[in-house]
Amino acid sequence: MKVALLSDCYLPRLGGIEVQVHDLARRLTTAGHEVEVCTITPGPADPVDGVRVHRLGLRRELPGDLLVDPLAVRPLRKLLRDSGFDVAHAHMGVLSPFAMDAVRVSLGLGVPTAVTWHCVTARAEPVVGLAGYVRRWARRGAALSAVSAVAAEPIRRLSAAPVAILPNGIDVDYWSPRSVRNGGAAQGENAQPGNGVRVASAMRLAARKRPLELVQAVREAREIVAGAVDIQLEILGEGPLRGRLEATGAGDWCSLPGRLSREQLRERYRSADVYVAPARLEAFGIAALEARSVGLPVVAPRRSGVASFVVDGQNGLLADDDAGLAAAIARVALDQDLRARMADLNRTERPVQSWPAVVELAEAEYRRAITLRRAGGVGADGHEG
């Protein structure tokens, strides 16, 4: 199939959607599909890892890293009309004006359209419901999906239509323990009572990811264990809250090494004992899945997308609130046997969100989009939706 991936955000910007869309493009290409990316993210016009990228509109960022460009609609309409795409696949984040326009244009042109939400829209549900565009897309034959059950719930309510689960994918072999041990100790074997437990977390240092709440939870966990074990926290990433994190007074037990490469992240996970994902509005949690694949027990809120690959009490702990998060961190830090059992399970049970499986699910969504479009009304000018 010839596939157009439509996303506001793309490389060279770094983030969850950017990397996932690029990896999906590469994996679909490897599977034999012809893939092109359409985006308003500025960057070089050259292909990225062999993937053709159309950077539309003004191709520049507005203040605050905002990507808003109504001038991109006209060239996008021409591209989708003239390039013979079999399917268009839009990727929705918290703010995705280009992807929203792209869905409208694609449906109006009669191009089979798949739409995947990478975010939890529950808080915006009343506003989105009032706007009515999700229900209109479903009625016009778009195949709707989300990266987890948590992300899918509000979309089902808004659309009154089936919403498939199309999870994010990872290279399971790359993140597997045998790829990173290099003769070192396996996860769960490093921390001994009194010697310290290393807690890792990777995120953008922004309010939505809740790094300040993570520091507070670890502070409370340290109080709970009362010196029985030394809990050390490492937050991997960069962002606007760095200054506030540095001012928390946690410098003796919390480090902020900044943004790291995938190789560096893998090494940090290898030397850690526990991974904590504090965000409540986490639609999926790709970093947590990567850490779980390395073998780390994962601690996270129960109502986040992390629950799609963490079973409470088996390969991690899920908490109902921040007090529960602190208690869970303390529990897994104190109980070396529990930590070892969870690590062993994560090392031996490969996650189902491998790229080959995700590509098959994406292909199924594309076929569903084609079927739905054939059964529904087809526009002619790209102005409907």
N, C-alpha and C positions, 0 to 999 in steps of 0.2 A: 504494500500500500504506500501511497504518497501521503505523508502526514505533515501537517502544519502544527507545531507546538507554539501556543500563544501565551506570552507571559510578560507582565510589566517588568519583572526583574529577571536579570540574566547576568552571566559573567561579562565583564570582569568583576562586577559586584559579588561579594561573598555573603552567602546566607543560605538558609534551608531550601527555599524554593529555587534559588539560582542554581545551586549545585544539583538538586534533584532533577530539574528540567534538563540540565546539561547531561547528566548521567543517563536519564531516560532516552535522550536523543542518541547518545552513543550506543546504548544497548539495543535500541530499535534498529539502528543502522546495522549493527552486527548481526541482527536477526534477519536482515535482508530487506528492510523497509527503506524507502527514500524519505529522509526527514529534513525539514527546514524549520528554523526557529524564527518567530516574529516577535520583536520586543521594542520597547522604547528606552531601554537602558543604553546609555552612550558607551562607545567602545570601538575597537578597530573593525573595519569592514571585512577583514579576512575571515575565512572559516576558522572555527574553534575546534581543534581536535578533529578536523575533517567534516564538521557539521556546518552547513551554510547558515548564516545568521543575517536576517534582514533587520537593520536598526532604522526604525521609521520615525518620521516627524522631525522635531528639532534636534533630537539626539543630544540633549544636555539636561543635567539635573537642575532642579530648582532648589532654593534655599531649604535646608533641613533634610536633604537627600530625598526630596519628594520627586516622584515620577508622574507628572500629569501632562499630557500632550494631546489636545483635541486635533491637532494637525496630522496625527498619525492615521486617522480614520480613512482618509481618501486614498493614500497609497496602499493601506491594508486592503481596502475593498478591491482595488485593481489587482493586487497580488492574488487574493483568494479567488477572484473571478477568472483570471487568465492563466493560472498556473496548474490547473488540473489536479488539485488536491482531492484525494479520496475521503479524507476526514480531517477535521480541525479539532485540536485538543487544547482547551483553555485551562489555565491554572490560576485559581483564585486565592489571593491572600487576604489579609485584613483590609487593606485598601488596594483595589485593583481596577482603577478606572479604564485602563487600556484593555484588560481582559474582558471587562463587561462590554465595552464597545465592540470588541472582537467577536463575542458570542452573538451580539445583535446583528452584526454584519454577516457573519457566517451563516446564521439561520436564515437571514433575509435572502442570501444568495442561493440557498438550497444545498449548502455544503453540509454533509452529516457532521454533527458537532457533539463532542464529549466535553464535559465540564467537571473538573476536579477541585474540591475545596481542600486547601492545606491549612485551614484555620478553623477555630471554633467560633461560630457566629451567634452563640446563644444570647449574649448581652445585646447584640444589635438586632435580634430577631424581630422586635416590634417595628423598628424602622424599615428593615428589609421586607417584612411582610406587608407593610403599608405601601411600599414602592411596587411590590407585586412582580418584580422581574423574574424571580426564581420560578414562580408558578407559570408565568408566561413562557419561559424557556422550556419547561417540562411539557406544556401543552403543545408547543411547536415541534416537539420531537427530540430535544436534546437528551443525551444519555448522561445522567447526573451521578456523580460519585464523590467520595470523600476519603481521606487517608486513614480514618479510623472510625469506630462506632461512635465515639464521643463527638467527632466532627460531623458525622452523618445525621445524628438525631435531629438537630434543628433544621437541616436541609429537607429531611423527610416531612417535617411539619409544614415548612414553608411551601413545598412543592406539591404536597399530596400525591407524590409519585415515588416509585422505587428509587432508592439511592444505593448504589453498589459501594463496596469497600475496595479501593485501589490504594494499597499502602505504599509508603515510601520504600525504596529498595536499598540494600547495601550489598557490598561484595563480601559475602560471608567468609570466603577463604582468606581474604586480606585481613579481616578482623579476627579470625579464629586464633586461639591461643598458640597453636603450633607455629603460626607465622611470626610470633613475637617473643617467644620465650628466650631463644638464643642461649639456652643453657641456664637461664635464671629460674628463680623459684616461681611456682605457679601461684595464681591468685588464691588468697585464703591461707597461704602458708607463711606469709611474711610477718604478720603481726603476732606477737606473743604478749601475754598479759604484762602490762607495765612498759612495753616497748613502743607502743603507739600504733594507731590505726590511721591510715591515710585515706581521706575522703576526697574524691575528685568530682568536679562538675565542669562541663563545658557549655558556654553560652555567650550570647552578646550581653554586655554589661548594660542592660536597659531595664526599665521598670517592669515591663511585661514579663521578663524572664525571672524576676524576683531575686536578684543576687543579694540584696540587703536582707531580705527575709531568710535567705539561706544562711548568711553569716549569723543572724540571730538564732536560728534553729540549732546551728552547731555550737554556739555559745551556751545555749540551754542544755544541749546534750553533754557538753563538757561539765556543766554543773551537776547533771544527773549522775554521771559516772564518778564524780568526786575524786578524781585523781587515780582511779583504778586503772585507767588506760589513758594515754595521751592522744586525743583526737586532733589530727592536723588536717586542715582544709586547703585545697588548691583549686582556685577558680580559673579555668582556662578560657580566655577570650578577652575582647576589648570592647569599649563602648563608653557612653557618656556618664555612667555612674562610677567610673574608676575613682574619681576624686572623693566621692562620698564613701566608697568602700575603704579607701586608704585612711579615712578619718574615723573609722569605727573603733579604733583602738585594739584591733584584733591581729596586729602585725606579728605577734609572737607565735601565732598558730594558724594564720591565714596568709597565703601567698597568692600573688596575681602576676603570673608570668607573661600575660598578654596573649595575642592570637598566635596559634601554633599551626603548623602544617599537619596533614593527616598522619604522616610518619611520626611526627613528634607527639601527636595525640595518642597514637597507638602505644608508644613507649611509656607515656605517662600513665595510661590505663594499666599497662603491664605491671607497673611498680606501685599501683594503688591497691586498696583493699575493698573499697565501697564506692559506688557512684550514687550521687543524689541529684535528682531532677526536680527542682522546687516549683516550676511554673505550673499554675493552675489552668491556664488557657493554652496548654500544649496540645495541639491537635494530634501530634504523633510522637515526637521526641527521638529524632534520628540519632543524636549523640548518645542518648541513653541506650538505644538499641546497639550501637557500635560497642559501647562499654559492656553491655550484657553479652555480646558475642565474644569479646575478649575473655569474659569469665567473671566479671564483677557483679556481685549482688547489687540490685538497684533499689533505691528508696525514692518514692514519688507520691504525689497526691493521688488518691483513689479515683478521682473523676477526671484525670487527664488522659491523653491518648497513650501514655506509657503503659496503662493497664491492658493494652491490646497485646503486649508481649511480656508482661510481668504478672505472675500469679502470686498473690499475697501469701507469704509464709513458705513458698517453695523456691522461687529463684529471686525473691526480693521482698520488700515490705511496702504496703500501700497505706497511706495515712489519710484520715478524714479532715484534718486541719493542721495548722502550724505546730500546735502543741504535740499532736500525734507524730508529726514529722520529726521533731526533736526527740521524742521518745523512741521512735524507730531507729534513728541514728545511734542513740545510746544503746539500744538493745543489740543491734548488730555489731557494735563496737565491743561490747562486753562479752558477747557469746561467740567465742572463737569456733566452736563446733557448728553452730548455726551458720556462721559465715562460710565455713569450709563446705558444708553441705550445699548451700546455695551456689557457691562458686563451682563446685563439681557438676551440678546440674546444668549451669549455664555453659560450661565447657563441653559437655557431652551432648546436649540437645541443641542442634543447630536451629536458629530461628527460621520461620517459614517465609520471612520477608527477603528472600534472596532475589537477586536481579532476574535470573531466569524465570522464577515464578511470577514476579511482578510484570515482566514483559508479557507473559501469557495472559495475565489479567487485563493489561492495557489493550492487548489485541482483542480480547473478548469485549471490552468496552467499545472499541472501534466498530466491531461487527454489530453490536447492539445499536450504536448510533446510526449506522447505515440502515438497519432494519426499521428503527423508529422513524427515520426521515422518509423512508419510502412509504410508510403508513400514514404520515401526516401531510399537512399542507406545506408547499414549497414556495418561498418567496422568489422574487425575480430581480430586485434592485439593491438588496443589502441594506435597506432603510427600515425594515421591520424588526420587531423583537422587543 
